Amino acid sequence: MKTNCVITIGRQFGSGGRYVGRMLAEKLGIPFYDKELLSEAAKQSGICEEIFEDHDEKPTRSLLFNLVTGMQVHGDAGSYYMDMPLNHKIFLAQFDAIRSIADKGPCVIVGRCADYVLRDDPNAALVNLFVHAPMEARIRRESARTNTTPIQAEKRIRQVDKERASYYNFFSSKRWGDAQGYDLCVNTGNMDISDVVQLTLRYL
């Protein structure tokens, strides 16, 4: 019997997905994991947290970079991770951390292929949410958040979306942003984050 409600959130950059996840977790009184997942994965794997941050939801790097940074592993985890490309080490370490987090109880996890990782978890009552918005709305949000020009904001949005899609499509058998892969897809273009949270709570 599945006992732990785990909400995973995929999101377009600038759509407010992270804020939706944090507010959902607060409303439900359960743990929230976004960047926090990187710390957990680093702790469990013995790989430096800075490496996780550098590779966070990014596609495969060059072989030379993998060979050089692949030596930055310490402790007993070294023998487990040393013989594979760095991007695979990072994914597997995050995979283990996601499963471990989900086993502890209900939670909200943002990104990192969590929906795919937990798809067959016998204890996780999984709800997969995808948050998106029109480019114009995302540009406004990102430009205001970072105090950058609309052109700069759009460049950053397109870059991060491309990286997230490449990462997700490489490590999972699903397609990033494909509505068929999620339980609920929400367009935040004309909605306040609090309204998106209320909608999701009603769905739950």
C-alpha positions in Angstrom: 0.0 0.0 0.0 1.4 3.4 -1.0 1.7 5.6 2.1 3.7 8.6 1.3 2.3 11.4 -0.9 5.1 12.8 -2.9 4.5 15.8 -5.2 7.0 16.3 -8.0 7.2 19.5 -9.9 8.6 20.0 -13.4 8.8 23.6 -14.5 9.7 25.9 -17.3 12.2 28.5 -16.1 10.5 31.7 -15.0 7.1 30.0 -14.6 7.2 30.1 -10.8 7.3 26.4 -10.3 9.7 26.6 -7.4 7.5 29.1 -5.6 4.5 26.8 -6.2 6.4 23.9 -4.7 7.6 25.8 -1.6 4.1 27.2 -0.9 2.5 23.8 -1.4 4.9 22.3 1.1 4.1 25.0 3.6 0.4 24.6 3.2 0.7 20.8 3.6 3.3 20.9 6.4 5.7 18.7 4.6 9.4 19.0 3.6 10.4 20.9 0.4 13.4 19.9 -1.7 14.9 22.0 -4.5 18.5 22.9 -4.1 18.3 21.1 -0.7 18.3 17.9 -2.7 21.9 18.6 -3.9 23.2 18.9 -0.3 21.5 15.5 0.5 23.0 13.9 -2.5 26.4 15.2 -1.8 26.2 14.0 1.8 25.1 10.5 0.8 27.5 10.0 -2.1 30.7 11.7 -0.9 30.9 13.8 -4.1 31.6 17.5 -3.5 28.4 19.6 -3.4 30.0 22.2 -5.7 30.1 19.5 -8.4 26.4 18.9 -8.0 25.7 22.6 -8.3 27.8 22.9 -11.4 25.9 20.0 -13.1 22.5 20.7 -11.7 19.9 19.7 -14.4 22.5 20.2 -17.1 23.2 17.9 -20.1 26.3 15.8 -20.5 29.6 17.6 -20.4 32.8 16.8 -22.3 34.7 13.6 -21.8 37.8 15.6 -20.7 35.8 17.5 -18.1 34.4 14.2 -16.8 37.9 12.6 -16.5 39.3 15.6 -14.7 36.5 16.2 -12.2 35.8 12.5 -11.8 38.7 12.3 -9.4 37.0 14.6 -6.9 35.3 11.8 -5.1 36.3 10.7 -1.6 35.5 8.1 1.0 33.9 4.7 0.4 31.6 6.1 -2.3 34.7 6.6 -4.5 34.9 2.9 -5.6 31.2 2.9 -6.5 31.2 6.1 -8.6 34.8 6.2 -10.0 34.3 4.0 -13.1 31.5 5.9 -14.8 31.1 9.4 -16.5 30.6 12.2 -14.0 27.1 13.1 -15.3 26.0 9.5 -14.6 27.6 9.7 -11.1 25.6 12.9 -10.4 22.4 11.4 -11.6 22.7 8.2 -9.7 23.6 10.1 -6.5 20.6 12.3 -6.9 18.5 9.1 -7.8 19.6 7.6 -4.4 18.9 10.8 -2.6 15.4 11.2 -4.1 14.5 7.6 -3.2 15.8 8.1 0.3 13.9 11.3 0.8 10.6 9.8 -0.5 11.0 6.9 1.9 11.1 9.2 4.9 7.6 10.5 4.3 5.4 13.0 2.3 7.3 15.8 0.6 7.6 18.1 -2.4 10.5 17.6 -4.8 11.3 20.1 -7.6 12.9 18.9 -10.8 15.8 16.5 -11.1 13.7 13.8 -12.8 12.0 13.0 -9.5 8.8 11.9 -11.3 10.8 9.4 -13.3 12.9 8.2 -10.4 9.9 7.4 -8.2 7.6 6.1 -11.0 7.8 2.5 -9.6 8.3 3.3 -5.9 5.8 1.0 -4.1 5.6 3.4 -1.1 5.1 6.7 -3.0 1.6 8.0 -3.8 3.0 10.1 -6.6 1.5 13.3 -8.0 3.4 14.8 -10.9 2.8 18.5 -11.6 4.2 20.6 -14.5 4.2 24.4 -14.3 4.5 26.4 -17.4 3.7 29.9 -18.8 3.9 31.9 -22.0 7.3 33.3 -22.8 6.1 36.9 -22.3 5.0 36.2 -18.7 8.2 34.4 -17.9 10.3 37.2 -19.3 8.5 39.7 -17.1 8.9 37.6 -14.0 12.6 36.8 -14.6 13.5 40.4 -15.6 11.9 41.7 -12.4 13.5 39.0 -10.3 17.0 39.6 -11.6 16.8 43.3 -12.6 17.9 42.5 -16.2 16.6 43.6 -19.5 13.9 41.6 -21.3 16.5 40.4 -23.9 18.8 39.2 -21.2 16.0 37.5 -19.4 14.8 35.7 -22.5 18.3 34.5 -23.3 18.6 33.0 -19.8 15.2 31.4 -20.0 15.9 29.7 -23.3 19.2 28.5 -22.1 17.9 27.0 -18.8 14.9 25.4 -20.5 17.2 23.8 -23.1 19.4 22.4 -20.4 16.5 21.1 -18.3 14.9 19.4 -21.3 18.2 17.8 -22.4 18.9 16.5 -18.9 15.4 15.1 -18.5 15.1 13.6 -21.9 18.6 12.0 -21.6 18.0 10.4 -18.2 14.4 9.4 -18.4 12.2 7.5 -20.9 9.7 10.5 -20.9 9.7 13.9 -22.6 10.2 17.0 -20.6 7.0 19.1 -20.7 4.9 16.4 -22.5 1.4 16.7 -20.8 0.9 13.0 -21.0 3.7 12.5 -18.5 2.1 14.5 -15.7 -1.0 14.4 -13.6 -1.6 18.1 -13.7 -0.2 20.9 -16.0 -0.8 24.5 -14.9 -0.3 27.7 -16.9 0.8 30.4 -14.5 0.7 33.2 -17.1 -2.6 34.7 -15.8 -2.6 33.3 -12.3 -1.2 34.3 -9.0 1.1 31.6 -7.4 -1.3 31.3 -4.5 -4.2 30.5 -6.9 -2.1 27.8 -8.5 -1.4 26.3 -5.1 -5.1 26.3 -4.2 -5.9 24.7 -7.5 -3.3 22.0 -6.8 -4.6 21.4 -3.3 -8.1 20.9 -4.7 -6.7 18.4 -7.2 -4.9 16.6 -4.3 
